[in-house]
Amino acid sequence: MYELSLHILDLIENAIRADASVIAVTITERPQEDRIEILVEDNGTGLPVAPENALDPFFTTKEGKRTGLGLSLFRAAAEQAGGSLVIEKSPLGGVAVRVTMRLKDIDRKPLGDLAATLSSVVCTNPHLDLWCRFSTVNGECTVRVSDIAKEFGANERCGLAIARRVSEKIRCGLAAIGSSA
């Protein structure tokens, strides 16, 4: 996967398969430390295996598949950019995947179109409460799907309308705080 947003999408899809109804994505840029941290947490059923098994590319819990490359590829991308990937228990009750890497590393993949990635998740999973928080030295942008859904009347509340608003808020927020990722 060329963009970090696609790795984030893979983690979100894993959380949805684990029956998560709340998923939090936090991206923190620390230019003074030359670090970027990506944290994806959920309130799903948790990881059914030890973290080291989940990171094995030849292990998967998905029926009909023989490999589980998502986490191992994300870990490789992090390590290639001087970072790491750690799997923990989330305070939300499910899994937390924390990825750090050097922000200015020549091998760090670009963040990609995070607004489009996250809004596509919202469009296809209207029941999901997705929380997004982006933080830089210039400020913070927070978007929460459940808050956006309240902006719409009962007749207007559909996945596509909310997804458009999520995309708009993320794009505006990232532009306002000057994200360099």
N, C-alpha and C positions, 0 to 999 in steps of 0.2 A: 504494500500500500504506500502510495507516494505521499499522501497528505495525512497529517495527524488527525484531522477531523474524521477520516475513515476508520482509524483505529478507535476513536471515541465512539463512532457509530457501532462498531463491533462490540464494544463493551456494553453499550446501551441495549443492543439486541440480546446479548447474554442475560442482562438483567431482566428484560421482558420475558425471556424464556423461563426465568426463575420466579415468575409471577410478581415482579415488582410493580407497585402502583406509584411509587415515588422514586425518581432518579435525580440525583444532584450532580451537576458537572461544574467544577471549579477550576479555572485556569488563572494562575498567578504568575505574572512576569516580574522578575527581580533583576533589572539590568545592572544594578550596582553590585550584585553577586554573580552576574552572568548566568542566571538560572531561570528556568521556566518549570512550573509544576502543574501537572494535570491530575486532577483527582475526580474519579467517577465513583459515586456511592449509590447504593440502592437499599430498599427495604424488602427485597425478595427473600427467598427461602435460604439463601446462603450457598456457599460452595460445598457440594457433596463430597469433595475429595480434598486431600491435603494440597496446599498451594503449589508445592513442587510438582505434583502430578498435573495440575492445571497448566503449568508452564511447559510441560513436555509436549513437543509438537506431534508426537505419535500417540497422544492420549486425547480422547474426547468423551464427553457424556452425551453427545448428540447422536440419537439413533440414526443409523444408516450412513454414518460418516466414519472414516478410518483415521482421520487426523484432526487435530485441533490446533490450527496454526495461529489463530488470532492473538492470544496472549504472548506466545513465543515470538511472533513477529514484532509486536509492540515492544517487548523487552529488548529485542535485538536493535530496534530503531533507537531506543533510549540509550543503550550501551554504546552504540556507534557514535552518539553525540555526547559522550562523557557522562551519562546518567545511569538511572536504574529504574526498575519496576518492582513494586512491592505490593503483595496482596494481603489485606488485613480484614478484620471484621469492622463493618461500618457502624457508627453510632445510630444509623437509621434501622439497623437490625440485619441487613444483608451483607453484601460484600463491598469493600472499598479497594479500588485499584489506584495506587499512587505512582505516578511516573514523573521523574525529574530528569532534566537534561540541561546542557549548556545552551543558553539562549542564542549566543553568537557563533556556535560551532558550525563550521562549514558543512558538516554532515547532518545537521539537524534538518529534518523534513519541515516544510512549511505547514502552518496551521491549516490552510485550505479554506474553503467556503463553509465555515462553521454555521453561519446563519442558515444556509440552504440545508445542510446536514441535519441540524436540530429541528428545523421546521418540517422537514420530511418525516421525521419521527413523530412529531405532534400530529401531522395530517393523517398518518396511518394508524395512530394509537391515541384517539381522542380521549380515552379514559385516563391516560397517563398524566401525572403531575410532574412535569420536568422543571427543575430549577437550574438556572444557569447563572454563574457568577464569574465575572472577569475582573481582574485586579491588576493595575499597573501603578507605577509611582505617581502617575497623573490622576488617578482616581479609580472608581469602581463602577461597574455596570451590573445590575442584577435584573434578571427576567425570570418570572415564575408563571407557568402556564395557568395555574388556578387563579392567579390575580388577573391575568388577561381575559380569561373566560368570563369573569364577572363584568367586564366591559360590554359584553354582548347580551342582548335580550334572549329569551328562551328560544324564539323563532330563528334568531341569527346564529345561535351557538352551534357551529359545525367545525369539524376538524380543519377544513380548508381555510375558513375565515380566521380561526385562531392561529393556524400555522403562518398565514400571511403576516399577522400582527407580531408574532414571535420573531419572524425573520426581520421585519422592519425595526423592531426594538433592539435586536442584537446588532444589526448593522449600524444603527444610529449610536448605540452605546459604545461599540468598539471604536467608531470614528471619534466620538467625543473624548474618550480616554487615550486615544492615540496608541492603540495596541500595535506593537512591532512584530508580533508573532505571525 
